[in-house]
């Protein structure tokens, strides 16, 4: 009887493993493909499920090259002015899933690049700070995963995710939009206009020069370091901590519930209007002129006063001091 039970269990295990294999198309060996990129191509689209993608600008190639490592199948398709790259993960049952896709795009290509992933990380790299990837449009959409973009200039940058961390370094965009339900946006050495919408999470921005940012945060924090661009921030529940560089654009911060902390450089050409309806305004910055001051408000200016800074907090405090 024991031998019979053991045989039945073994048979059942073999059946389960066999059921894990799809009828066709599944492979774990590396796959490579390449395709010419004519000057008429206006869009390269990459679509993958359960894959990590690395996209790199390449000076040495006149073709787009791709290498897939892991489960799934890789295919290229050109239709008119578009090239589509597709990775299908057909593994199921007890079999391992997931893959890594490396794509090298000729550096002469400067039109639209679109990447869509259900679950996985996306990395987009230019060659260096002095040899950036240049695109008319970069659009990234994913359900869950992290995104890293560096050394890229794009006329338009669009990012949308449910759960993600976006990290951008040495970026320029004519306009960028970031839309995250839960996660973080990290920008370092970014220039250009941008909008950011975060339901729950953080916005971290450092070494920002030029452009205007519009941020809408439902719950979380906004942290700015050496920030010189313009900013319009709306926060429902959270704090804003801003260490400004030389202010060049107007700043408006509105917080329903939370604190605003502002560090100003010496000899800043600003006019400040701060109010805390349910808290206090605390300032130890050496303003040149105090126009109006009370426990819950402050109107003051420094230098030429050409850059307006407006901070309004419904329930919380406003703290203003010198950059230390």
C-alpha positions in Angstrom: 0.0 0.0 0.0 2.8 2.5 0.9 4.5 1.8 -2.5 1.2 2.5 -4.3 0.7 5.8 -2.4 4.2 6.8 -3.2 3.8 6.0 -6.9 0.5 8.0 -7.0 2.2 11.0 -5.3 5.1 10.9 -7.8 2.7 10.6 -10.7 0.7 13.6 -9.4 3.9 15.7 -9.1 4.9 14.9 -12.6 1.5 15.9 -13.9 1.7 19.2 -12.1 5.1 19.9 -13.5 4.0 18.9 -17.0 1.0 21.3 -16.7 3.4 24.1 -16.0 4.7 24.1 -19.5 2.9 26.0 -22.2 2.4 24.3 -25.5 5.0 26.5 -27.3 7.2 29.6 -27.2 8.8 29.3 -23.8 12.5 29.5 -23.4 15.1 30.3 -20.7 18.0 30.6 -23.1 19.3 34.0 -24.1 17.6 35.5 -27.2 19.0 38.3 -29.4 17.5 40.3 -32.1 18.3 43.4 -34.2 16.6 45.7 -36.6 17.5 48.6 -38.7 16.2 52.0 -37.6 15.4 54.1 -40.7 15.2 57.8 -40.5 11.5 57.6 -41.1 10.8 55.9 -37.8 9.0 58.2 -35.4 8.3 55.9 -32.5 9.9 53.0 -30.7 7.5 51.1 -28.4 8.6 48.5 -25.8 6.0 46.4 -24.1 6.8 43.7 -21.6 5.3 41.8 -18.7 7.3 40.8 -15.7 10.6 42.0 -17.0 13.4 44.4 -16.1 14.4 46.7 -19.0 17.6 48.5 -19.6 17.7 51.0 -22.5 21.0 52.5 -23.5 22.0 55.0 -26.2 24.7 53.5 -28.4 27.0 55.5 -30.7 28.6 52.4 -32.3 25.5 51.0 -33.9 23.2 51.8 -36.8 20.7 49.3 -35.6 18.6 48.7 -32.6 19.8 45.6 -30.7 18.1 43.6 -28.0 19.0 40.7 -25.8 16.6 38.9 -23.5 17.7 36.8 -20.6 15.2 34.6 -18.7 11.8 33.3 -19.4 9.6 34.6 -22.3 9.9 35.4 -26.0 11.3 38.4 -27.7 10.0 39.8 -31.0 10.4 42.9 -33.2 7.8 44.3 -35.5 8.0 47.3 -37.8 4.7 48.9 -39.0 5.0 52.1 -40.9 6.7 54.7 -38.8 6.8 52.6 -35.7 9.0 49.8 -34.3 7.4 47.6 -31.6 9.5 45.4 -29.2 7.4 42.8 -27.4 8.4 40.5 -24.5 5.8 37.9 -23.6 6.3 35.8 -20.4 4.5 32.5 -21.0 5.8 30.7 -17.9 3.2 29.5 -15.5 2.6 27.0 -12.7 5.7 26.0 -10.9 8.2 27.4 -13.4 10.3 30.4 -12.7 9.3 33.7 -14.3 10.9 37.0 -15.1 13.5 38.3 -17.5 16.0 41.0 -18.2 15.8 42.9 -21.5 18.8 45.0 -22.7 18.1 47.3 -25.6 20.7 49.4 -27.4 19.3 52.3 -29.4 21.3 54.2 -32.0 22.2 57.6 -30.6 21.0 59.3 -33.9 17.4 58.3 -33.0 15.8 61.3 -31.5 12.0 60.8 -31.8 9.6 59.0 -29.4 10.5 56.2 -27.0 7.7 54.5 -25.1 8.1 51.7 -22.5 5.3 49.9 -20.8 5.8 47.2 -18.2 3.3 45.5 -15.9 5.9 44.5 -13.2 9.6 45.2 -13.4 12.2 47.9 -13.3 13.1 50.3 -16.1 16.5 52.0 -16.6 17.1 54.5 -19.4 20.7 55.8 -19.8 22.4 58.3 -22.0 26.1 57.7 -22.5 27.3 60.5 -20.2 26.4 64.0 -19.0 28.1 65.4 -22.1 26.7 62.8 -24.4 23.1 62.6 -23.4 20.3 60.6 -25.0 18.1 63.2 -26.9 14.5 62.4 -27.5 11.4 64.2 -28.6 9.3 62.2 -26.1 10.0 59.7 -23.4 7.0 57.9 -21.9 7.1 55.3 -19.2 4.2 53.4 -17.7 4.2 50.6 -15.2 2.1 49.0 -12.6 4.9 48.2 -10.1 8.6 48.7 -10.1 11.4 51.3 -10.0 12.6 53.6 -12.7 16.0 55.2 -13.2 16.6 57.8 -15.9 19.9 59.6 -16.3 21.7 61.7 -18.8 18.6 62.3 -21.0 17.2 65.4 -22.7 13.6 65.1 -23.7 11.2 67.7 -25.1 8.4 65.7 -23.3 8.8 63.3 -20.4 5.8 61.4 -19.1 5.8 58.9 -16.2 2.9 57.1 -14.7 2.8 54.2 -12.2 0.8 52.7 -9.4 3.6 51.8 -7.0 7.0 53.0 -7.9 10.1 55.0 -7.2 11.3 57.3 -10.0 14.9 58.4 -9.8 16.1 61.0 -12.4 19.6 62.4 -12.5 21.0 64.9 -15.0 17.7 65.4 -16.9 16.3 68.2 -18.9 12.7 68.3 -20.3 10.7 71.0 -21.9 7.9 69.6 -19.8 7.7 66.5 -17.5 4.8 64.9 -15.8 5.0 62.4 -12.9 1.9 60.6 -11.7 2.2 58.0 -8.8 -0.4 56.5 -6.5 2.2 55.3 -3.9 5.9 55.9 -4.0 8.7 58.5 -4.4 10.0 60.9 -7.0 13.7 61.7 -6.7 15.1 64.4 -9.0 18.7 65.5 -9.0 20.1 68.1 -11.4 16.9 68.5 -13.3 16.0 71.5 -15.4 12.7 72.4 -17.1 9.0 72.6 -16.2 7.3 69.7 -14.5 4.1 68.6 -12.8 3.9 65.9 -10.1 0.9 64.2 -8.6 1.4 61.8 -5.6 -1.4 60.3 -3.6 0.9 58.9 -0.8 4.6 59.3 -0.8 7.5 61.7 -1.1 8.9 64.2 -3.6 12.7 64.8 -3.3 14.3 67.4 -5.5 17.9 68.7 -5.4 20.0 71.0 -7.6 17.0 72.2 -9.5 17.8 75.1 -11.8 15.2 76.9 -13.9 11.7 75.9 -14.8 8.5 75.8 -12.8 7.3 72.8 -10.8 3.7 72.1 -9.9 3.3 69.5 -7.2 0.1 68.0 -5.7 0.6 65.8 -2.7 -2.3 64.2 -0.8 -0.2 62.7 2.0 3.6 62.6 2.6 6.5 65.0 2.3 8.2 67.4 -0.1 12.0 67.9 0.4 13.9 70.4 -1.6 17.6 71.0 -1.5 19.5 73.8 -3.4 16.3 74.5 -5.3 16.3 77.5 -7.6 13.4 77.0 -9.8 9.8 78.0 -9.4 7.4 75.9 -7.3 3.6 75.8 -6.8 2.8 73.1 -4.2 -0.5 71.9 -2.8 -0.4 69.6 0.2 -3.3 68.1 1.9 -1.6 66.3 4.8 2.2 66.6 5.0 5.3 68.8 5.4 7.4 70.8 3.0 11.1 71.3 3.8 12.8 73.6 1.3 16.4 74.7 1.2 16.6 77.3 -1.5 19.5 78.1 -3.8 19.4 81.5 -5.5 15.7 82.0 -6.0 14.8 82.6 -9.6 11.1 81.6 -9.8 8.1 82.4 -7.7 7.2 80.0 -4.9 3.7 79.3 -3.6 3.1 76.6 -0.9 -0.3 75.8 0.4 -0.7 73.2 3.2 -3.9 72.1 4.7 -2.4 70.2 7.6 1.4 70.1 8.2 4.5 72.3 8.6 6.5 74.4 6.1 10.2 75.0 6.8 12.2 77.3 4.5 15.9 78.0 4.5 17.0 81.1 2.6 20.5 82.0 1.2 22.2 85.2 2.1 21.2 88.3 0.0 18.1 86.7 -1.5 16.1 89.0 -3.7 12.7 87.9 -2.3 9.4 89.2 -1.0 7.9 86.8 1.5 4.2 86.6 2.5 3.7 83.8 5.1 0.6 82.9 7.2 -0.3 80.1 9.6 -4.0 80.1 10.4 -3.9 77.4 13.1 -0.2 77.7 14.1 2.6 80.2 14.2 5.1 81.9 11.9 8.7 81.7 13.2 11.4 83.6 11.5 15.0 84.4 12.3 16.2 85.3 8.8 17.8 88.8 8.6 15.2 90.5 6.2 16.1 93.9 4.9 12.5 95.1 5.5 9.7 93.9 7.7 6.4 95.2 6.3 4.0 93.4 8.6 4.7 90.8 11.4 2.6 88.9 13.9 2.5 85.6 15.6 0.7 84.0 12.7 1.9 86.1 9.8 4.9 87.7 8.2 5.3 90.1 5.3 8.9 90.9 4.6 11.4 91.5 1.8 15.1 91.2 1.1 17.3 92.6 -1.6 15.3 93.7 -4.7 12.3 91.7 -3.6 11.8 90.5 -7.2 11.0 86.9 -6.4 7.6 86.4 -4.5 7.4 83.6 -2.0 3.9 82.9 -0.6 3.4 80.3 2.2 0.0 79.5 3.7 -0.7 76.8 6.2 -4.1 76.0 7.5 -3.1 73.8 10.5 0.6 73.8 11.3 3.6 76.1 11.6 5.8 78.1 9.2 9.5 78.2 10.0 11.9 80.5 8.1 15.6 80.8 8.7 19.0 81.3 7.0 20.8 78.5 5.2 23.3 77.1 7.6 
